[in-house]
Amino acid sequence: MDDFGELARYREANAALQPAAPTENRVVFFGDSITDTWKLDVSFPGKPYINRGISGQTTPQLLIRFRPDAIDLHPRVVVILAGTNDIAGNTGPESLEQIEGNYASMAELARAHEIKVIYASVLPVHEYTPEAGDMFTQRPPEKIVALNRWLKNYCASSPVVPRTSCVYLDYFSVMVDDKGYLKKELADDGLHPNVAGYKIMAPMAEAAMEQALMDLPKTAH
């Protein structure tokens, strides 16, 4: 509780980060362990993409650090992938409404700074391997589906002004199997994507970023 949002994690890296070049399409990937462990330089070689994931975090923690770890880096786009740890209760019980409120607050902050938001769906989980264990039992599939439905509707109903609307990135539909679980071959522990999982996610993220950038002016703000 001394640093609930874990603001110290990226403080030095943020201070050392050079300002974005005028024509740079800077993107911040923001979220929990699924972002934290994503090797962006491998998936997106040469791209000015910044990883600001922290393993285990929930949306209240992300909201606390959204300004220093996203807004203050002056990205054109922020890709937010979060919610699975809220369902698991990592920082205590939360209702779906509380999680949705945190999603909305981050989008509203980004909107105020003309940063385009991409909201990625919460990934499905599986119980196909011994390692899955609690990863699956703590994350009821129906809650994942409910959060994704809200995110999709929120992005669809967000302001129609192009530079402030948000884009929904639907990893879930591509990564889910016929039982409603994460495809076994995409995660060894039932939750965190492996190389095969990220290989599916990377081009989807790239397409969402291209869509988001189309709505923005040609030079960085």
Backbone as CSV, one residue per row, in Angstrom:
resi,resn,N_x,N_y,N_z,CA_x,CA_y,CA_z,C_x,C_y,C_z
1,MET,0.816,-1.212,0.000,0.000,0.000,0.000,0.854,1.270,0.000
2,ASP,2.167,1.141,0.185,3.026,2.319,0.122,3.029,2.931,-1.276
3,ASP,2.770,2.116,-2.279,2.727,2.593,-3.670,1.698,1.744,-4.412
4,PHE,0.430,1.958,-4.074,-0.648,1.105,-4.571,-0.663,1.015,-6.096
5,GLY,-0.443,2.136,-6.764,-0.448,2.131,-8.220,0.861,1.685,-8.843
6,GLU,1.879,1.451,-8.012,3.225,1.090,-8.469,3.807,2.152,-9.408
7,LEU,3.661,3.380,-8.986,4.164,4.502,-9.778,5.685,4.473,-9.920
8,ALA,6.354,3.829,-8.984,7.812,3.800,-9.035,8.347,2.940,-10.173
9,ARG,7.544,2.009,-10.654,8.034,1.033,-11.640,8.639,1.712,-12.864
10,TYR,7.962,2.685,-13.416,8.420,3.306,-14.665,8.884,4.752,-14.492
11,ARG,9.039,5.195,-13.250,9.358,6.612,-13.032,10.654,7.028,-13.743
12,GLU,11.708,6.238,-13.582,12.981,6.583,-14.212,12.913,6.463,-15.729
13,ALA,12.248,5.419,-16.206,12.125,5.236,-17.658,11.339,6.382,-18.283
14,ASN,10.300,6.842,-17.605,9.516,7.965,-18.123,10.346,9.239,-18.169
15,ALA,11.132,9.467,-17.132,11.965,10.670,-17.083,13.028,10.665,-18.173
16,ALA,13.498,9.469,-18.537,14.558,9.354,-19.539,14.027,9.339,-20.972
17,LEU,12.732,9.192,-21.128,12.147,9.075,-22.464,12.233,10.405,-23.211
18,GLN,12.739,10.347,-24.416,12.848,11.555,-25.237,11.471,11.977,-25.747
19,PRO,11.243,13.259,-25.964,9.965,13.699,-26.533,9.723,13.046,-27.888
20,ALA,8.477,12.831,-28.193,8.136,12.238,-29.481,8.491,13.194,-30.609
21,ALA,9.038,12.649,-31.679,9.316,13.469,-32.863,7.995,13.952,-33.450
22,PRO,8.017,15.078,-34.172,6.771,15.647,-34.698,5.953,14.679,-35.551
23,THR,6.626,13.808,-36.272,5.896,12.879,-37.145,5.801,11.471,-36.558
24,GLU,6.190,11.313,-35.298,6.212,9.982,-34.682,4.823,9.542,-34.239
25,ASN,4.448,8.338,-34.641,3.175,7.771,-34.187,3.422,6.951,-32.915
26,ARG,3.674,7.679,-31.836,3.974,6.999,-30.568,2.720,6.311,-30.033
27,VAL,2.903,5.076,-29.586,1.813,4.287,-29.018,2.270,3.736,-27.671
28,VAL,1.425,3.845,-26.659,1.688,3.236,-25.359,0.790,2.018,-25.198
29,PHE,1.396,0.875,-24.901,0.660,-0.324,-24.535,0.548,-0.333,-23.016
30,PHE,-0.671,-0.329,-22.508,-0.933,-0.077,-21.094,-1.785,-1.200,-20.525
31,GLY,-1.319,-1.804,-19.428,-2.125,-2.875,-18.861,-1.398,-3.672,-17.803
32,ASP,-1.741,-4.959,-17.749,-1.237,-5.853,-16.707,-0.150,-6.772,-17.262
33,SER,-0.069,-8.000,-16.749,1.016,-8.901,-17.144,0.979,-9.286,-18.615
34,ILE,-0.208,-9.318,-19.200,-0.307,-9.702,-20.608,0.388,-8.659,-21.484
35,THR,0.383,-7.417,-21.028,1.157,-6.362,-21.690,2.605,-6.383,-21.220
36,ASP,2.802,-6.528,-19.915,4.138,-6.467,-19.319,5.098,-7.473,-19.968
37,THR,4.616,-8.666,-20.256,5.479,-9.720,-20.798,5.532,-9.729,-22.326
38,TRP,4.830,-8.808,-22.965,4.799,-8.753,-24.425,6.079,-8.079,-24.922
39,LYS,6.861,-8.789,-25.688,8.096,-8.243,-26.265,7.725,-7.425,-27.512
40,LEU,7.441,-6.161,-27.289,6.958,-5.306,-28.378,7.995,-5.140,-29.474
41,ASP,9.286,-5.146,-29.098,10.329,-4.970,-30.110,10.403,-6.177,-31.053
42,VAL,9.926,-7.325,-30.581,9.890,-8.519,-31.431,8.649,-8.512,-32.320
43,SER,7.510,-8.169,-31.729,6.250,-8.164,-32.480,6.136,-6.982,-33.437
44,PHE,6.754,-5.855,-33.055,6.643,-4.629,-33.861,8.026,-4.006,-34.046
45,PRO,8.918,-4.659,-34.755,10.294,-4.160,-34.876,10.347,-2.761,-35.493
46,GLY,11.136,-1.907,-34.852,11.339,-0.567,-35.387,10.229,0.423,-35.111
47,LYS,9.178,-0.002,-34.433,8.042,0.895,-34.184,8.214,1.618,-32.845
48,PRO,7.747,2.866,-32.759,7.890,3.642,-31.523,6.799,3.292,-30.506
49,TYR,6.769,2.036,-30.118,5.756,1.562,-29.193,6.378,1.371,-27.811
50,ILE,5.706,1.836,-26.800,6.229,1.857,-25.440,5.395,0.936,-24.560
51,ASN,6.069,0.058,-23.830,5.373,-0.882,-22.956,5.278,-0.312,-21.543
52,ARG,4.049,-0.186,-21.083,3.816,0.272,-19.717,2.845,-0.686,-19.008
53,GLY,3.123,-1.983,-19.150,2.356,-2.988,-18.426,3.002,-3.310,-17.089
54,ILE,2.184,-3.648,-16.108,2.684,-4.108,-14.809,1.895,-5.344,-14.400
55,SER,2.602,-6.427,-14.182,1.967,-7.701,-13.855,1.097,-7.590,-12.612
56,GLY,-0.066,-8.212,-12.685,-0.958,-8.314,-11.542,-1.881,-7.140,-11.326
57,GLN,-1.738,-6.074,-12.109,-2.508,-4.868,-11.806,-3.978,-4.970,-12.207
58,THR,-4.760,-4.170,-11.492,-6.195,-4.049,-11.735,-6.502,-2.641,-12.240
59,THR,-7.732,-2.422,-12.687,-8.066,-1.112,-13.270,-7.953,0.049,-12.279
60,PRO,-8.221,-0.110,-10.962,-7.980,1.042,-10.081,-6.509,1.427,-10.007
61,GLN,-5.631,0.441,-10.073,-4.197,0.744,-10.086,-3.801,1.406,-11.400
62,LEU,-4.345,0.906,-12.489,-4.046,1.487,-13.794,-4.525,2.929,-13.875
63,LEU,-5.684,3.190,-13.303,-6.221,4.548,-13.326,-5.307,5.504,-12.567
64,ILE,-4.741,5.052,-11.450,-3.831,5.886,-10.662,-2.609,6.292,-11.478
65,ARG,-2.091,5.370,-12.275,-0.853,5.677,-13.001,-1.097,6.035,-14.469
66,PHE,-2.330,6.267,-14.839,-2.623,6.556,-16.245,-1.988,7.860,-16.705
67,ARG,-1.945,8.848,-15.806,-1.346,10.132,-16.203,0.171,10.019,-16.403
68,PRO,0.951,9.561,-15.389,2.404,9.519,-15.596,2.859,8.479,-16.615
69,ASP,2.151,7.359,-16.719,2.619,6.263,-17.572,1.956,6.233,-18.945
70,ALA,1.030,7.140,-19.187,0.393,7.190,-20.510,0.279,8.633,-20.998
71,ILE,-0.571,9.418,-20.363,-0.821,10.780,-20.843,0.456,11.597,-20.964
72,ASP,1.285,11.560,-19.932,2.482,12.414,-19.901,3.562,11.983,-20.890
73,LEU,3.393,10.805,-21.512,4.335,10.352,-22.540,3.929,10.864,-23.918
74,HIS,2.796,11.525,-23.988,2.291,12.161,-25.212,2.209,11.180,-26.395
75,PRO,1.551,10.058,-26.177,1.334,9.157,-27.318,0.200,9.683,-28.188
76,ARG,0.145,9.190,-29.389,-1.012,9.478,-30.219,-2.126,8.477,-29.920
77,VAL,-1.711,7.276,-29.524,-2.658,6.195,-29.249,-2.223,5.462,-27.993
78,VAL,-3.195,5.013,-27.183,-2.911,4.123,-26.063,-3.765,2.868,-26.225
79,VAL,-3.106,1.719,-26.111,-3.786,0.429,-26.211,-3.945,-0.110,-24.795
80,ILE,-5.179,-0.192,-24.314,-5.446,-0.607,-22.943,-5.986,-2.034,-22.929
81,LEU,-5.282,-2.893,-22.223,-5.719,-4.285,-22.056,-5.733,-4.572,-20.564
82,ALA,-6.919,-4.682,-19.984,-7.043,-4.797,-18.532,-8.377,-5.436,-18.169
83,GLY,-8.491,-5.823,-16.907,-9.770,-6.326,-16.406,-9.728,-7.739,-15.862
84,THR,-8.823,-8.557,-16.399,-8.799,-9.954,-15.959,-8.435,-10.075,-14.486
85,ASN,-7.548,-9.216,-13.992,-7.156,-9.277,-12.582,-8.210,-8.676,-11.662
86,ASP,-9.034,-7.780,-12.203,-10.172,-7.273,-11.435,-11.150,-8.407,-11.163
87,ILE,-11.437,-9.186,-12.210,-12.334,-10.325,-12.050,-11.781,-11.292,-11.010
88,ALA,-10.463,-11.485,-11.023,-9.819,-12.396,-10.081,-9.737,-11.820,-8.673
89,GLY,-10.027,-10.541,-8.511,-10.010,-9.922,-7.193,-8.623,-9.642,-6.644
90,ASN,-7.677,-9.334,-7.527,-6.301,-9.117,-7.081,-6.158,-8.013,-6.038
91,THR,-6.980,-6.970,-6.147,-6.921,-5.879,-5.163,-8.233,-5.772,-4.385
92,GLY,-8.918,-6.894,-4.261,-10.170,-6.917,-3.518,-11.366,-7.058,-4.434
93,PRO,-12.517,-7.360,-3.857,-13.725,-7.556,-4.665,-14.122,-6.290,-5.420
94,GLU,-14.564,-6.482,-6.663,-15.067,-5.365,-7.476,-16.294,-5.831,-8.238
95,SER,-17.250,-4.964,-8.364,-18.398,-5.260,-9.216,-18.027,-4.951,-10.661
96,LEU,-18.789,-5.507,-11.587,-18.556,-5.185,-12.998,-18.721,-3.688,-13.224
97,GLU,-19.665,-3.069,-12.518,-19.898,-1.632,-12.681,-18.686,-0.812,-12.255
98,GLN,-18.007,-1.249,-11.211,-16.805,-0.532,-10.774,-15.688,-0.648,-11.812
99,ILE,-15.531,-1.831,-12.374,-14.504,-2.026,-13.411,-14.826,-1.155,-14.619
100,GLU,-16.087,-1.164,-15.017,-16.521,-0.373,-16.177,-16.308,1.119,-15.930
101,GLY,-16.522,1.555,-14.690,-16.282,2.955,-14.356,-14.815,3.332,-14.512
102,ASN,-13.928,2.425,-14.140,-12.494,2.693,-14.312,-12.113,2.726,-15.789
103,TYR,-12.678,1.813,-16.575,-12.467,1.863,-18.027,-12.876,3.234,-18.567
104,ALA,-14.078,3.676,-18.202,-14.603,4.939,-18.715,-13.737,6.118,-18.273
105,SER,-13.252,6.081,-17.040,-12.436,7.195,-16.538,-11.136,7.330,-17.329
106,MET,-10.505,6.198,-17.643,-9.274,6.264,-18.436,-9.555,6.813,-19.833
107,ALA,-10.656,6.384,-20.431,-10.997,6.879,-21.765,-11.292,8.371,-21.742
108,GLU,-11.955,8.828,-20.683,-12.283,10.254,-20.581,-11.019,11.098,-20.393
109,LEU,-10.067,10.603,-19.612,-8.798,11.313,-19.447,-8.043,11.387,-20.778
110,ALA,-8.007,10.280,-21.486,-7.332,10.270,-22.786,-8.009,11.237,-23.751
111,ARG,-9.326,11.227,-23.736,-10.097,12.091,-24.638,-9.763,13.557,-24.387
112,ALA,-9.602,13.919,-23.124,-9.298,15.307,-22.778,-7.940,15.743,-23.325
113,HIS,-7.072,14.781,-23.599,-5.732,15.083,-24.121,-5.578,14.665,-25.575
114,GLU,-6.694,14.413,-26.240,-6.722,14.055,-27.660,-5.831,12.843,-27.958
115,ILE,-5.855,11.893,-27.050,-5.159,10.619,-27.243,-6.199,9.586,-27.631
116,LYS,-5.963,8.920,-28.714,-6.902,7.909,-29.192,-6.769,6.644,-28.343
117,VAL,-7.888,6.100,-27.898,-7.900,4.902,-27.071,-8.297,3.683,-27.893
118,ILE,-7.514,2.619,-27.755,-7.911,1.307,-28.252,-8.183,0.456,-27.028
119,TYR,-9.412,-0.003,-26.894,-9.747,-0.886,-25.781,-9.728,-2.321,-26.262
120,ALA,-8.758,-3.091,-25.781,-8.671,-4.498,-26.134,-9.618,-5.303,-25.256
121,SER,-10.217,-6.318,-25.834,-11.078,-7.205,-25.074,-10.280,-7.946,-24.013
122,VAL,-10.953,-8.330,-22.947,-10.359,-9.234,-21.974,-10.202,-10.595,-22.657
123,LEU,-9.049,-11.221,-22.490,-8.808,-12.514,-23.137,-9.575,-13.633,-22.433
124,PRO,-9.973,-14.648,-23.175,-10.547,-15.822,-22.520,-9.468,-16.545,-21.720
125,VAL,-9.883,-17.491,-20.899,-8.953,-18.312,-20.115,-9.285,-19.782,-20.359
126,HIS,-8.347,-20.664,-20.035,-8.643,-22.100,-20.173,-8.182,-22.876,-18.950
127,GLU,-8.632,-24.120,-18.863,-8.255,-25.024,-17.766,-7.671,-26.326,-18.317
128,TYR,-7.036,-26.242,-19.472,-6.584,-27.440,-20.169,-5.235,-27.971,-19.687
129,THR,-4.505,-27.197,-18.912,-3.173,-27.630,-18.466,-3.106,-27.578,-16.945
130,PRO,-2.220,-28.365,-16.341,-2.074,-28.315,-14.888,-1.715,-26.919,-14.381
131,GLU,-0.992,-26.168,-15.198,-0.564,-24.822,-14.787,-1.739,-23.846,-14.698
132,ALA,-2.835,-24.146,-15.378,-3.966,-23.223,-15.415,-4.550,-23.004,-14.017
133,GLY,-4.870,-24.078,-13.330,-5.314,-23.994,-11.936,-6.166,-22.794,-11.604
134,ASP,-5.648,-21.955,-10.700,-6.390,-20.792,-10.229,-6.616,-19.748,-11.309
135,MET,-5.758,-19.722,-12.313,-5.936,-18.744,-13.395,-7.355,-18.834,-13.951
136,PHE,-7.828,-20.062,-14.102,-9.161,-20.275,-14.670,-10.251,-20.104,-13.622
137,THR,-10.085,-20.744,-12.468,-11.159,-20.746,-11.480,-11.470,-19.352,-10.950
138,GLN,-10.488,-18.456,-10.953,-10.700,-17.095,-10.446,-11.359,-16.175,-11.473
139,ARG,-11.491,-16.651,-12.709,-11.969,-15.776,-13.794,-13.139,-16.436,-14.530
140,PRO,-14.355,-16.372,-13.981,-15.509,-16.987,-14.620,-15.717,-16.447,-16.038
141,PRO,-15.835,-17.337,-17.017,-15.988,-16.883,-18.410,-17.147,-15.917,-18.617
142,GLU,-18.229,-16.079,-17.854,-19.380,-15.197,-18.058,-19.059,-13.756,-17.688
143,LYS,-18.154,-13.560,-16.715,-17.765,-12.192,-16.364,-16.873,-11.584,-17.443
144,ILE,-16.029,-12.393,-18.036,-15.199,-11.916,-19.146,-16.085,-11.486,-20.311
145,VAL,-17.062,-12.304,-20.635,-17.988,-11.991,-21.728,-18.753,-10.696,-21.428
146,ALA,-19.180,-10.530,-20.174,-19.937,-9.328,-19.801,-19.089,-8.068,-19.941
147,LEU,-17.829,-8.127,-19.493,-16.960,-6.958,-19.628,-16.686,-6.634,-21.090
148,ASN,-16.474,-7.664,-21.890,-16.217,-7.418,-23.315,-17.430,-6.829,-24.013
149,ARG,-18.609,-7.272,-23.617,-19.834,-6.708,-24.204,-19.918,-5.215,-23.873
150,TRP,-19.585,-4.874,-22.621,-19.625,-3.469,-22.223,-18.595,-2.653,-23.002
151,LEU,-17.369,-3.176,-23.108,-16.317,-2.452,-23.832,-16.696,-2.212,-25.283
152,LYS,-17.242,-3.243,-25.916,-17.636,-3.110,-27.318,-18.718,-2.050,-27.474
153,ASN,-19.707,-2.071,-26.581,-20.790,-1.097,-26.645,-20.286,0.303,-26.311
154,TYR,-19.374,0.400,-25.347,-18.828,1.705,-24.975,-18.103,2.334,-26.157
155,CYS,-17.271,1.549,-26.832,-16.532,2.095,-27.975,-17.482,2.449,-29.114
156,ALA,-18.516,1.650,-29.287,-19.477,1.919,-30.365,-20.278,3.193,-30.095
157,SER,-20.469,3.513,-28.819,-21.274,4.680,-28.473,-20.448,5.866,-28.027
158,SER,-19.111,5.751,-28.132,-18.252,6.855,-27.717,-18.417,8.018,-28.695
159,PRO,-17.979,9.215,-28.304,-18.202,10.404,-29.143,-17.786,10.168,-30.599
160,VAL,-18.600,10.675,-31.505,-18.347,10.424,-32.923,-17.237,11.312,-33.481
161,VAL,-16.786,12.297,-32.693,-15.651,13.104,-33.142,-14.459,12.162,-33.298
162,PRO,-13.911,12.011,-34.499,-12.926,10.957,-34.753,-11.755,10.925,-33.796
163,ARG,-11.206,12.074,-33.461,-9.968,12.043,-32.672,-10.213,11.689,-31.207
164,THR,-11.485,11.637,-30.779,-11.750,11.312,-29.381,-12.573,10.039,-29.190
165,SER,-12.964,9.393,-30.263,-13.683,8.134,-30.116,-12.691,7.020,-29.818
166,CYS,-13.191,5.850,-29.387,-12.273,4.756,-29.107,-12.551,3.570,-30.011
167,VAL,-11.546,2.735,-30.155,-11.603,1.577,-31.040,-11.630,0.318,-30.180
168,TYR,-12.491,-0.630,-30.526,-12.553,-1.899,-29.809,-11.721,-2.930,-30.549
169,LEU,-10.796,-3.542,-29.822,-9.886,-4.542,-30.387,-10.294,-5.910,-29.842
170,ASP,-10.885,-6.722,-30.688,-11.534,-7.957,-30.247,-10.620,-9.170,-30.363
171,TYR,-9.684,-9.281,-29.421,-8.849,-10.485,-29.359,-9.692,-11.718,-29.032
172,PHE,-10.685,-11.512,-28.172,-11.451,-12.625,-27.621,-12.017,-13.536,-28.712
173,SER,-12.680,-12.947,-29.694,-13.382,-13.750,-30.700,-12.453,-14.643,-31.508
174,VAL,-11.210,-14.205,-31.660,-10.249,-14.969,-32.457,-9.537,-16.026,-31.614
175,MET,-9.448,-15.782,-30.303,-8.653,-16.660,-29.447,-9.487,-17.662,-28.647
176,VAL,-10.808,-17.567,-28.753,-11.694,-18.430,-27.985,-12.007,-19.701,-28.771
177,ASP,-12.213,-20.823,-28.039,-12.558,-22.073,-28.722,-14.060,-22.326,-28.627
178,ASP,-14.503,-23.491,-29.077,-15.943,-23.749,-29.132,-16.571,-23.986,-27.758
179,LYS,-15.745,-24.101,-26.717,-16.262,-24.228,-25.352,-16.340,-22.882,-24.640
180,GLY,-15.838,-21.844,-25.294,-15.787,-20.542,-24.657,-14.519,-20.310,-23.868
181,TYR,-13.546,-21.202,-24.049,-12.265,-21.107,-23.346,-11.187,-20.603,-24.302
182,LEU,-10.079,-20.146,-23.736,-8.913,-19.787,-24.536,-8.382,-21.044,-25.223
183,LYS,-8.070,-20.937,-26.496,-7.529,-22.087,-27.217,-6.266,-22.588,-26.511
184,LYS,-6.207,-23.886,-26.303,-5.147,-24.483,-25.496,-3.762,-24.109,-25.984
185,GLU,-3.579,-24.064,-27.303,-2.243,-23.849,-27.862,-1.758,-22.415,-27.737
186,LEU,-2.613,-21.499,-27.249,-2.245,-20.080,-27.195,-1.726,-19.626,-25.835
187,ALA,-1.850,-20.473,-24.801,-1.359,-20.110,-23.466,-1.028,-21.374,-22.693
188,ASP,0.161,-21.430,-22.165,0.585,-22.619,-21.419,-0.065,-22.689,-20.048
189,ASP,-0.347,-21.523,-19.451,-0.893,-21.508,-18.086,-2.365,-21.141,-18.036
190,GLY,-3.008,-21.110,-19.185,-4.436,-20.821,-19.223,-4.802,-19.360,-19.300
191,LEU,-3.837,-18.465,-19.120,-4.120,-17.033,-19.096,-3.170,-16.207,-19.949
192,HIS,-1.865,-16.384,-19.752,-0.886,-15.531,-20.421,-0.550,-16.068,-21.810
193,PRO,-0.698,-15.249,-22.842,-0.383,-15.723,-24.193,1.071,-16.186,-24.288
194,ASN,1.274,-17.239,-25.033,2.636,-17.677,-25.360,3.022,-17.059,-26.697
195,VAL,4.097,-17.513,-27.287,4.550,-16.938,-28.561,3.450,-17.028,-29.614
196,ALA,2.762,-18.170,-29.643,1.681,-18.337,-30.623,0.543,-17.360,-30.367
197,GLY,0.254,-17.108,-29.086,-0.806,-16.166,-28.756,-0.480,-14.754,-29.189
198,TYR,0.737,-14.310,-28.876,1.136,-12.950,-29.276,1.237,-12.825,-30.796
199,LYS,1.554,-13.918,-31.464,1.644,-13.876,-32.924,0.283,-13.590,-33.549
200,ILE,-0.772,-14.038,-32.893,-2.131,-13.724,-33.347,-2.494,-12.290,-32.985
201,MET,-2.113,-11.871,-31.787,-2.520,-10.554,-31.292,-1.829,-9.403,-32.011
202,ALA,-0.563,-9.579,-32.389,0.207,-8.458,-32.945,-0.421,-7.847,-34.201
203,PRO,-0.758,-8.640,-35.236,-1.354,-7.999,-36.413,-2.724,-7.397,-36.141
204,MET,-3.449,-7.960,-35.185,-4.741,-7.377,-34.828,-4.538,-6.012,-34.169
205,ALA,-3.542,-5.927,-33.296,-3.235,-4.644,-32.660,-2.773,-3.628,-33.694
206,GLU,-1.943,-4.068,-34.624,-1.440,-3.176,-35.670,-2.588,-2.634,-36.513
207,ALA,-3.535,-3.483,-36.862,-4.693,-3.044,-37.657,-5.535,-2.044,-36.877
208,ALA,-5.708,-2.277,-35.579,-6.473,-1.345,-34.752,-5.765,0.001,-34.654
209,MET,-4.438,-0.028,-34.567,-3.676,1.220,-34.503,-3.786,1.996,-35.810
210,GLU,-3.745,1.279,-36.922,-3.900,1.955,-38.210,-5.271,2.619,-38.305
211,GLN,-6.280,1.923,-37.817,-7.626,2.494,-37.811,-7.687,3.739,-36.932
212,ALA,-7.067,3.658,-35.758,-7.079,4.792,-34.837,-6.329,5.987,-35.419
213,LEU,-5.182,5.730,-36.022,-4.360,6.819,-36.555,-5.004,7.508,-37.751
214,MET,-5.843,6.784,-38.473,-6.546,7.392,-39.611,-7.417,8.554,-39.170
215,ASP,-7.880,8.509,-37.909,-8.781,9.542,-37.398,-8.045,10.763,-36.861
216,LEU,-6.713,10.664,-36.785,-5.930,11.736,-36.170,-5.217,12.583,-37.227
217,PRO,-4.850,13.815,-36.879,-4.076,14.651,-37.787,-2.750,13.961,-38.116
218,LYS,-2.124,14.384,-39.191,-0.900,13.720,-39.653,0.317,14.018,-38.787
219,THR,0.256,15.043,-37.980,1.383,15.355,-37.087,0.950,15.174,-35.667
220,ALA,1.896,14.837,-34.805,1.595,14.580,-33.409,1.134,15.862,-32.723
221,HIS,0.301,15.667,-31.700,-0.153,16.827,-30.951,0.914,17.274,-29.981
